[in-house]
Amino acid sequence: MRKTTELAVLAVLTFLLCPGRILGQEDASDHGSVEFGVRLDSGDVYGRPDLPNQPALSTSQFNEYQDVRDGFYVRRFNVKFDNILGTKDYISLKSGNTLYRDQSYLATFGNYGKFKLQFRYDEIPHIYSNTTSTLFAQTSPGVYSYPALIRQQLQAAVPVGTSLPAIIETQVVPQSGGITPQIIRKAGTISFGYNLTPHWNVNAMYFRESQKGSRPIGLIMNSSPSATTSSGYGVELPEPINYFNNLVHAGVEYGRQSFVVEGGYTGSFFQNNIHALTWDNPFRLTNETITTPLTGSMALYPDNHANYLNFAAGTDIGKYLHVTASINPGWLKQSEAFLPYTTNTAINTCGTGAQACNSVAVLPAANLGGDTQTLAMNYTISTSAWKNITLKANYRQYDYNDNTPVRTWTPVQGDAAAPAAGTTNTPYGFNRKDLEISAVWFFAKKSSVKAGYEGLWMDRTDRDVSHSLENSFFVSGDWTPIRSVLVRLSYRHSDRTPDSYQDDQASNPTTGADVTCTNTIDTSFTGDQRCHRRFDEAARLQNRGDALLQYTPFDKLTLSAFGGTLQNNYNIAGGVNSPTPLNFLTGAAVTTDLYYLYGLQKDISYNYGFDGDYALSPHVSLFAEYSREHYYTRMITRYRTPTSGVQTILTCNGCDTANNDWESTTHDPVDVYSVGVDLYLSKKAYLTAYYTLSAGKGNVDSRYLGDPTIAPVLPATTNPNTFLLIGTNAATPYPETVDRNHEVGVIFKYKLTDRLTPRIEYRYQQWDNKDYQTTVMTPYMGCVSPATPGAPVLGCTSPILNSATSPTPLPGAASPFYPGFVVGDPSSARYLFLGVDQPSYHVHIVTATLEYRF
Amino acid sequence: MRGTAPPRSVFIPLLGIVLFFFAAVYSFARQEAVQEPARPDQAKSLSYSTAAGPQAATAQEKSKGPAPKGPTGDYVGSDTCITCHSDQGHRFKNTVMGKVMLGNPHTPEEARGCEGCHGPGRLHVEAGGGKDTIPMRFGKDSPNSVAEQNAVCMDCHSRGTHMFWKGSPHESRGIACVDCHQVKQGLKVSLSSDARYNAPLSDNRGVKLTQPELCLQCHQMRRAQLQRSSHMPYREGKVTCTSCHNPHGTPNPKQLIQSSTNENCISCHTERRGPFLWEHPPVVENCANCHEPHGSNNPQLLKVRMPRVCDDCHDSSRHPTQAQPLSSIKNFNRGCTNCHSYIHGSNHPSGSAFLR
């Protein structure tokens, strides 16, 4: 079939290559080109010697978004004919990666300046992992079944843990079949634009996309996040993806010399052909109870649609004034039928408190009736009434109003709990207003200074901050002191101030009264820490600076250097935060910078680099690039455990004390290096060679901030400042993640004739990946050791931590495959994973093609 | 206390609409009053100086009177230009603009050909050539200001995706159209650029470099970000800068094509549009609260990997407040979303904690 398709493509290409004169072209200049040939790749995936099967290169990270494989391929095709049959019409066709899963096509028929009809087709694969396996089988769309015999065995396993891991390791894992979670998007677009007159234009577009495949999703069957040998279950499944996405647009535009107005409609329709995901509990076959469900059910993304109108216009007013405006209202709807609260037949206390939870009749509504309205408006006025000075004022507003009805629900968490008390859904809304005033002074050719102010008013419903104002001042300069030098600088300072900050959950559980950050009288245990701030609403100081220097001493040499930083500081004393430091330790004993809130303290990035291009001669040019980017965040939070009975935070042991604060910082740097050379020899031969290295790594470091000597051994006498960050609660650093991509490329082209150019390309790619979250993944991460000494469970060792009392516990014996990594958690003793990972790879790719121009 | 937003004022938007309406009517009426009946040979040409040497003519100084018919007066016709500039003429003829202006003009401006952009050529011809006699030149050595050069382009390209150029960030930083675009010849890509950069198929050949290399010349910070392991398919040529941004200016933040960051992301990820029964507020407001669209070292394009990205906001009690050891189910694999899988919003009646 594939060979027939290839031959058919060749035949079509042959036909299209011929008819330059047949279609009545005026001259025989180039109409296009086709580049085709063969490609070979050889390499392997490494870094996971523990896996039972060697992952394939074709489904590795190498082919995450592409489809590179051995065989014939048409790298590029491009044909264009003007003046078809003596008319002024033209037609063109382009393709890339023809016949492969990442193929693209673009066909255009038009008349320059009059109309254009265009067809586009694109395929985008996306591979998530090639190390996954499962015993689940999809018996019908969205329904995953598990072999009954194994369910029976797992249910019968003695829960203390002597036989459960053994059954999994001997029955489940070896019998699991390999799968490759991946999706493919196929999108087609047809667009048309027509100039009715030089002033009138009408345009329309239709886009349709399908997404099919699967994607890993984690599912817990418990009301709390654990799946131990005695409580809860969990599975990771390939979520079935079967989407259609349709978009239609129609518009009209009228424009004259200094006036243009346009209007249009855009409709977007999302359709999910699989509405629910239902699966068997692999650890239970019989005897369903409230906490032991036999099945689970999840609502997949519902169908939705959105309709937008857009109106926009621009006009000159007099000689020096220009005004633009745009108004875009939108209507978003969603009314997919609800699933029942649960599939667990043993839970019968929903609705009024005595109704079966697995029936849709008990729901307060059959569907959401989701109704959101948006409104985006923008008005800009600019004037150049003064020589070399431009003033601009811009007002922008965005409204998001969720008018979805509010109802009371009795959700069943994880299909395994009696429903909680009535819970109401909350439709969130916000309104953003932005006013910018700026002035630009063009003081010399290619040189200007710009300064301005921007105010951003944000109003929210049902969040911690109902109103905030952010004032920003910015200045930028572009300077060309001499023709060969360009300097660009910019700086922006922003100050965001919420009117007030009050988390609904930071309230007295008995009276319901708000407990503010500065309240030292109320000693109740609030649902959220009273000084906690969510960074997207919190007070913030932001500074941003960028600089660029370009130097072109002569046409053959260009050098540039750049640098920049974006610094967000949330750690502001007073205002909506605490006016006094929250540190437990003070004075000389303090272990970290003073902090005035919990949550994100700092979010900083900086970048710098340079690049150079040098044409040594008309035949040789060199380039070199380097850039570095570094992200850093700092967060402080507090370990809190609810009080029991009538205790307060002063009469419990460390349930809410600053002595249990901990800090975590993240560092994510990446360095990118590129060097290369382009050679043009005797106008026939072209050679390029380059090397690129992208070296990234990540660190997450955590540590306690308090005094570990305060009642370190549990149970302690009542001490509200008892230190609890020990054992599995300890704050410890994680191993460094490594992410390094090398690429070497050598490409040679030789112009045999005016029409024939063979090309040979060699590339070597190597991607090294080590990630403490995924490199350790196997289908079973339970790490439940036999009660009596025995062989450790494959892939993990025990004990996890060698001291239950230490604030800095050393990891247990490392996995034999990942020194320094400790895998496994008894809280996942009854959780079956897919084993998602993307291991390292290296690959050699040789491509030989022939380009034929016609 | 969770606030209710104050009633939104409709005054400002209504005022804006009313003012704009009057401005538009005034402008339209004024244009109709001064415009003489159009003739096919009439051009709304710029007022180029006819004195020796080009003056800093401003774009607002439009010609008030009718232009001469045919190659008379200050205009000499493209054929005259090509007599000396045959190489450039041949290359220009094969570009889209050349095919329109030299082969298939629809307006008097287009019919001017070379002089539609460079201005009347009579002085240049009488002087026997010379750069100084060309009224409008483009590029680094041009004596014309960036605003003047851009105004020439805007004479024809002021509609559609260019409607919001005036007042746009690039315009206010003195970016000239010719800094990114080229007119006189088709796109030529070096072998190394062709090997290293990919972009979706396009029929736009009027740029100096393909994306993203064109944009990376100034936005060099993005060069490192595009190389990060967790990325949208930029390197594979399926997504590019103009998939989300319009460099000619838009009324939206960051020159996004859509009205907000979320509408932009949801244009491809439409399954996350909602509305949902159970919403996650930072998701509703801004996808960029958690994700970095240009690339990240962390899975799923997260700015900070789980569980820390969740810890930044969640400080209630028990497991959201624990640091989580390396070996914890709340840390390895998908972190918090091992359980809270539908974190962008859930439409399940039991999805209040996004477990369903």
Chai-1 contact restraints between the chains, C-beta under 6 A:
chainA,res_idxA,chainB,res_idxB,connection_type,confidence,min_distance_angstrom,max_distance_angstrom,comment,restraint_id
A,Y65,B,P233,contact,1.0,0.0,6.0,A-B,restraint_1
A,Y65,B,E236,contact,1.0,0.0,6.0,A-B,restraint_2
A,Q66,B,E236,contact,1.0,0.0,6.0,A-B,restraint_3
A,K88,B,N104,contact,1.0,0.0,6.0,A-B,restraint_4
A,K94,B,L201,contact,1.0,0.0,6.0,A-B,restraint_5
A,G96,B,L201,contact,1.0,0.0,6.0,A-B,restraint_6
A,S104,B,L201,contact,1.0,0.0,6.0,A-B,restraint_7
A,L106,B,L201,contact,1.0,0.0,6.0,A-B,restraint_8
A,T108,B,D203,contact,1.0,0.0,6.0,A-B,restraint_9
A,Y112,B,K99,contact,1.0,0.0,6.0,A-B,restraint_10
A,Y112,B,V100,contact,1.0,0.0,6.0,A-B,restraint_11
A,Y112,B,N104,contact,1.0,0.0,6.0,A-B,restraint_12
A,G113,B,V100,contact,1.0,0.0,6.0,A-B,restraint_13
A,G113,B,H106,contact,1.0,0.0,6.0,A-B,restraint_14
A,I124,B,K238,contact,1.0,0.0,6.0,A-B,restraint_15
A,P198,B,H106,contact,1.0,0.0,6.0,A-B,restraint_16
A,P198,B,T107,contact,1.0,0.0,6.0,A-B,restraint_17
A,I217,B,S341,contact,1.0,0.0,6.0,A-B,restraint_18
A,G218,B,R334,contact,1.0,0.0,6.0,A-B,restraint_19
A,G218,B,T337,contact,1.0,0.0,6.0,A-B,restraint_20
A,G218,B,N338,contact,1.0,0.0,6.0,A-B,restraint_21
A,G218,B,S341,contact,1.0,0.0,6.0,A-B,restraint_22
A,I220,B,C339,contact,1.0,0.0,6.0,A-B,restraint_23
A,I220,B,L355,contact,1.0,0.0,6.0,A-B,restraint_24
A,P225,B,H319,contact,1.0,0.0,6.0,A-B,restraint_25
A,P225,B,C339,contact,1.0,0.0,6.0,A-B,restraint_26
A,N245,B,T270,contact,1.0,0.0,6.0,A-B,restraint_27
A,E253,B,R159,contact,1.0,0.0,6.0,A-B,restraint_28
A,G255,B,R159,contact,1.0,0.0,6.0,A-B,restraint_29
A,Q257,B,K44,contact,1.0,0.0,6.0,A-B,restraint_30
A,F259,B,S27,contact,1.0,0.0,6.0,A-B,restraint_31
A,F259,B,F28,contact,1.0,0.0,6.0,A-B,restraint_32
A,V260,B,R159,contact,1.0,0.0,6.0,A-B,restraint_33
A,V260,B,M163,contact,1.0,0.0,6.0,A-B,restraint_34
A,F270,B,T270,contact,1.0,0.0,6.0,A-B,restraint_35
A,F270,B,E271,contact,1.0,0.0,6.0,A-B,restraint_36
A,M298,B,R356,contact,1.0,0.0,6.0,A-B,restraint_37
A,A299,B,N347,contact,1.0,0.0,6.0,A-B,restraint_38
A,A299,B,H348,contact,1.0,0.0,6.0,A-B,restraint_39
A,Y301,B,E271,contact,1.0,0.0,6.0,A-B,restraint_40
A,P302,B,N347,contact,1.0,0.0,6.0,A-B,restraint_41
A,N304,B,R273,contact,1.0,0.0,6.0,A-B,restraint_42
A,G314,B,M163,contact,1.0,0.0,6.0,A-B,restraint_43
A,T315,B,A24,contact,1.0,0.0,6.0,A-B,restraint_44
A,T315,B,S27,contact,1.0,0.0,6.0,A-B,restraint_45
A,I317,B,A23,contact,1.0,0.0,6.0,A-B,restraint_46
A,I317,B,S27,contact,1.0,0.0,6.0,A-B,restraint_47
A,K319,B,Q60,contact,1.0,0.0,6.0,A-B,restraint_48
A,H322,B,K166,contact,1.0,0.0,6.0,A-B,restraint_49
A,V323,B,A23,contact,1.0,0.0,6.0,A-B,restraint_50
A,T324,B,F164,contact,1.0,0.0,6.0,A-B,restraint_51
A,A325,B,F20,contact,1.0,0.0,6.0,A-B,restraint_52
A,S326,B,P251,contact,1.0,0.0,6.0,A-B,restraint_53
A,N328,B,S259,contact,1.0,0.0,6.0,A-B,restraint_54
A,Q334,B,P275,contact,1.0,0.0,6.0,A-B,restraint_55
A,F338,B,P349,contact,1.0,0.0,6.0,A-B,restraint_56
A,L339,B,H348,contact,1.0,0.0,6.0,A-B,restraint_57
A,Y341,B,P349,contact,1.0,0.0,6.0,A-B,restraint_58
A,Y341,B,S350,contact,1.0,0.0,6.0,A-B,restraint_59
A,L363,B,P349,contact,1.0,0.0,6.0,A-B,restraint_60
A,L368,B,L277,contact,1.0,0.0,6.0,A-B,restraint_61
A,G370,B,P275,contact,1.0,0.0,6.0,A-B,restraint_62
A,T372,B,P275,contact,1.0,0.0,6.0,A-B,restraint_63
A,A376,B,S259,contact,1.0,0.0,6.0,A-B,restraint_64
A,M377,B,P13,contact,1.0,0.0,6.0,A-B,restraint_65
A,N378,B,P251,contact,1.0,0.0,6.0,A-B,restraint_66
A,Y379,B,G16,contact,1.0,0.0,6.0,A-B,restraint_67
A,T380,B,G167,contact,1.0,0.0,6.0,A-B,restraint_68
A,S382,B,K166,contact,1.0,0.0,6.0,A-B,restraint_69
A,S382,B,G167,contact,1.0,0.0,6.0,A-B,restraint_70
A,K392,B,G167,contact,1.0,0.0,6.0,A-B,restraint_71
A,Y398,B,S260,contact,1.0,0.0,6.0,A-B,restraint_72
A,D402,B,P275,contact,1.0,0.0,6.0,A-B,restraint_73
A,T404,B,P275,contact,1.0,0.0,6.0,A-B,restraint_74
A,W409,B,P349,contact,1.0,0.0,6.0,A-B,restraint_75
A,P411,B,S350,contact,1.0,0.0,6.0,A-B,restraint_76
A,P411,B,S352,contact,1.0,0.0,6.0,A-B,restraint_77
A,V412,B,S350,contact,1.0,0.0,6.0,A-B,restraint_78
A,Q413,B,L355,contact,1.0,0.0,6.0,A-B,restraint_79
A,G414,B,L355,contact,1.0,0.0,6.0,A-B,restraint_80
A,T423,B,S352,contact,1.0,0.0,6.0,A-B,restraint_81
A,N425,B,L277,contact,1.0,0.0,6.0,A-B,restraint_82
A,Y428,B,E279,contact,1.0,0.0,6.0,A-B,restraint_83
A,Y428,B,P281,contact,1.0,0.0,6.0,A-B,restraint_84
A,Y428,B,V284,contact,1.0,0.0,6.0,A-B,restraint_85
A,F430,B,E285,contact,1.0,0.0,6.0,A-B,restraint_86
A,N431,B,A5,contact,1.0,0.0,6.0,A-B,restraint_87
A,N431,B,R8,contact,1.0,0.0,6.0,A-B,restraint_88
A,V440,B,S172,contact,1.0,0.0,6.0,A-B,restraint_89
A,K446,B,G174,contact,1.0,0.0,6.0,A-B,restraint_90
A,S448,B,G174,contact,1.0,0.0,6.0,A-B,restraint_91
A,K450,B,S172,contact,1.0,0.0,6.0,A-B,restraint_92
A,D459,B,A5,contact,1.0,0.0,6.0,A-B,restraint_93
A,T461,B,T4,contact,1.0,0.0,6.0,A-B,restraint_94
A,T461,B,A5,contact,1.0,0.0,6.0,A-B,restraint_95
A,D462,B,R2,contact,1.0,0.0,6.0,A-B,restraint_96
A,R463,B,P281,contact,1.0,0.0,6.0,A-B,restraint_97
A,S466,B,G3,contact,1.0,0.0,6.0,A-B,restraint_98
A,D478,B,R173,contact,1.0,0.0,6.0,A-B,restraint_99
A,D478,B,G174,contact,1.0,0.0,6.0,A-B,restraint_100
A,Q502,B,M1,contact,1.0,0.0,6.0,A-B,restraint_101
A,D504,B,R2,contact,1.0,0.0,6.0,A-B,restraint_102
A,D514,B,M1,contact,1.0,0.0,6.0,A-B,restraint_103
A,G527,B,S316,contact,1.0,0.0,6.0,A-B,restraint_104
A,D528,B,S316,contact,1.0,0.0,6.0,A-B,restraint_105
A,Q529,B,D315,contact,1.0,0.0,6.0,A-B,restraint_106
A,H532,B,D315,contact,1.0,0.0,6.0,A-B,restraint_107
A,R534,B,C313,contact,1.0,0.0,6.0,A-B,restraint_108
A,F535,B,D312,contact,1.0,0.0,6.0,A-B,restraint_109
A,D536,B,P282,contact,1.0,0.0,6.0,A-B,restraint_110
A,D536,B,N289,contact,1.0,0.0,6.0,A-B,restraint_111
A,F562,B,Q220,contact,1.0,0.0,6.0,A-B,restraint_112
A,G564,B,M221,contact,1.0,0.0,6.0,A-B,restraint_113
A,Y598,B,D315,contact,1.0,0.0,6.0,A-B,restraint_114
A,G599,B,D312,contact,1.0,0.0,6.0,A-B,restraint_115
A,L600,B,D312,contact,1.0,0.0,6.0,A-B,restraint_116
A,N607,B,M221,contact,1.0,0.0,6.0,A-B,restraint_117
A,S627,B,R223,contact,1.0,0.0,6.0,A-B,restraint_118
A,S627,B,A224,contact,1.0,0.0,6.0,A-B,restraint_119
A,E629,B,A224,contact,1.0,0.0,6.0,A-B,restraint_120
A,T633,B,V304,contact,1.0,0.0,6.0,A-B,restraint_121
A,M635,B,D312,contact,1.0,0.0,6.0,A-B,restraint_122
A,T637,B,D311,contact,1.0,0.0,6.0,A-B,restraint_123
A,T637,B,D315,contact,1.0,0.0,6.0,A-B,restraint_124
A,Y639,B,T321,contact,1.0,0.0,6.0,A-B,restraint_125
A,Y639,B,Q322,contact,1.0,0.0,6.0,A-B,restraint_126
A,R640,B,S317,contact,1.0,0.0,6.0,A-B,restraint_127
A,R640,B,T321,contact,1.0,0.0,6.0,A-B,restraint_128
A,P642,B,S317,contact,1.0,0.0,6.0,A-B,restraint_129
A,W662,B,A323,contact,1.0,0.0,6.0,A-B,restraint_130
A,S664,B,R308,contact,1.0,0.0,6.0,A-B,restraint_131
A,T666,B,V304,contact,1.0,0.0,6.0,A-B,restraint_132
A,D668,B,N297,contact,1.0,0.0,6.0,A-B,restraint_133
A,V670,B,A224,contact,1.0,0.0,6.0,A-B,restraint_134
A,V670,B,R228,contact,1.0,0.0,6.0,A-B,restraint_135
A,V672,B,A224,contact,1.0,0.0,6.0,A-B,restraint_136
A,V672,B,Q227,contact,1.0,0.0,6.0,A-B,restraint_137
A,G676,B,S192,contact,1.0,0.0,6.0,A-B,restraint_138
A,D678,B,S190,contact,1.0,0.0,6.0,A-B,restraint_139
A,D678,B,L191,contact,1.0,0.0,6.0,A-B,restraint_140
A,D678,B,S192,contact,1.0,0.0,6.0,A-B,restraint_141
A,Y686,B,L191,contact,1.0,0.0,6.0,A-B,restraint_142
A,T688,B,L191,contact,1.0,0.0,6.0,A-B,restraint_143
A,T688,B,S192,contact,1.0,0.0,6.0,A-B,restraint_144
A,Y690,B,S192,contact,1.0,0.0,6.0,A-B,restraint_145
A,S694,B,Q227,contact,1.0,0.0,6.0,A-B,restraint_146
A,G696,B,N297,contact,1.0,0.0,6.0,A-B,restraint_147
A,G698,B,N297,contact,1.0,0.0,6.0,A-B,restraint_148
A,S702,B,A323,contact,1.0,0.0,6.0,A-B,restraint_149
A,T728,B,P325,contact,1.0,0.0,6.0,A-B,restraint_150
A,N729,B,Q322,contact,1.0,0.0,6.0,A-B,restraint_151
A,A731,B,A323,contact,1.0,0.0,6.0,A-B,restraint_152
A,Y734,B,L326,contact,1.0,0.0,6.0,A-B,restraint_153
A,D739,B,S229,contact,1.0,0.0,6.0,A-B,restraint_154
A,D739,B,N297,contact,1.0,0.0,6.0,A-B,restraint_155
A,G745,B,A195,contact,1.0,0.0,6.0,A-B,restraint_156
A,I747,B,L191,contact,1.0,0.0,6.0,A-B,restraint_157
A,I747,B,A195,contact,1.0,0.0,6.0,A-B,restraint_158
A,Q773,B,F332,contact,1.0,0.0,6.0,A-B,restraint_159
A,M777,B,N333,contact,1.0,0.0,6.0,A-B,restraint_160
A,I800,B,S327,contact,1.0,0.0,6.0,A-B,restraint_161
A,V822,B,L326,contact,1.0,0.0,6.0,A-B,restraint_162
A,V822,B,S327,contact,1.0,0.0,6.0,A-B,restraint_163
A,V823,B,S327,contact,1.0,0.0,6.0,A-B,restraint_164
A,G824,B,S327,contact,1.0,0.0,6.0,A-B,restraint_165
A,D825,B,S327,contact,1.0,0.0,6.0,A-B,restraint_166
A,D825,B,S328,contact,1.0,0.0,6.0,A-B,restraint_167
A,D825,B,I329,contact,1.0,0.0,6.0,A-B,restraint_168
A,S827,B,I329,contact,1.0,0.0,6.0,A-B,restraint_169
A,S828,B,I329,contact,1.0,0.0,6.0,A-B,restraint_170
